[in-house]
């Protein structure tokens, strides 16, 4: 009966995509629940492991097979919670508090973007693989997030599950709107913008903060800026949402994302410098 239905479905409008999704679901459903001799579910998985999941593409769910991060699992239960991931695309990936790049994971190729807002509970039947090909050893091995990557994912969950605000939204975009930020260490602190932070000291002139799971203190100075002809929100948005620029005709990268980001930060600093008095004394400190 199912086979007859699938044959008829092939001739319906937009049926091929629907058929593929149904086939993937059926393939997963046909898998047997597996347990070891102690009654614990297989395959084994542990928190922050990378697994390959046969997603069905229902609604906004990812479609087809994708890597995912194991978030919660218990060997006595079939279901596990996973956080889907996708590959980083310099031209199109837009990072937020819930969608963020954690870089290279172990021996896997490319950079990994975590889709925190798509966290989902799945049956182990939908796992395609828990071991992946390592070109260095030419063997199939387990891939797992590094300690720093684990901390980054936990920060993402603070935003998703605990509704914490991102550093950029709370302390740069929405605070002291007559100022612009001057970072103590731009290359390091740019990676903090989409994370929650712990406030140590917060005044109009200065913000001192630290990351969760990090005892170091970081500082940002707030500076008045020349407002004439300046859209503060756009200036900050161009900086934080930087993407690589490409030639549409040749698809050649004209400017890398890093270069575009540095240009955006330079424009912010130029707006600050234009406000400073000839004596070099910052108007904000008066």
TAGIRA-V446809 format. One record per backbone hydrogen bond with DSSP energy under -0.5 kcal/mol. CO is the residue of the C=O (numbers start at 1). NH is the residue of the N-H. If there is no record, write none. Layout:
CO NH
CO NH
//
This chain:
1 5
2 6
3 7
4 8
5 9
6 10
8 11
9 12
12 15
14 18
15 19
16 20
17 21
18 22
19 23
20 24
21 25
22 26
23 27
24 28
25 29
26 30
27 31
28 31
34 42
36 39
40 36
42 34
46 49
48 145
49 51
49 70
51 53
51 68
52 128
52 129
53 55
53 66
55 64
58 61
62 57
64 55
66 53
67 85
68 51
69 83
70 48
72 81
74 77
75 41
78 124
79 74
80 122
81 71
81 72
82 84
82 120
83 69
84 115
86 113
88 90
89 92
89 93
90 244
93 95
98 116
98 117
99 96
100 114
103 112
104 106
105 108
111 88
112 102
112 103
112 114
113 86
114 100
114 116
115 118
116 119
120 82
122 80
123 126
124 127
126 54
126 128
129 52
132 141
133 135
134 137
134 138
134 139
139 134
139 141
141 132
143 50
146 150
147 151
148 152
149 153
150 154
151 155
152 156
153 157
154 158
155 159
156 160
157 161
157 162
158 162
158 164
166 170
167 171
167 172
168 172
168 173
169 174
176 179
178 225
180 223
182 221
185 188
185 189
186 190
188 191
189 192
190 193
192 195
193 168
195 167
196 212
197 199
198 210
201 208
205 222
206 203
207 220
208 200
208 201
209 218
210 198
211 214
218 209
219 184
220 207
221 182
221 223
223 180
225 227
227 230
230 232
231 235
232 236
233 237
234 238
235 239
236 240
237 241
239 242
245 254
245 255
246 248
247 251
252 247
255 245
256 260
257 261
258 262
259 263
260 264
261 265
262 266
263 267
264 268
265 269
266 270
267 271
268 272
269 273
270 274
271 226
271 275
272 275
272 276
277 280
280 282
281 277
282 285
283 286
//
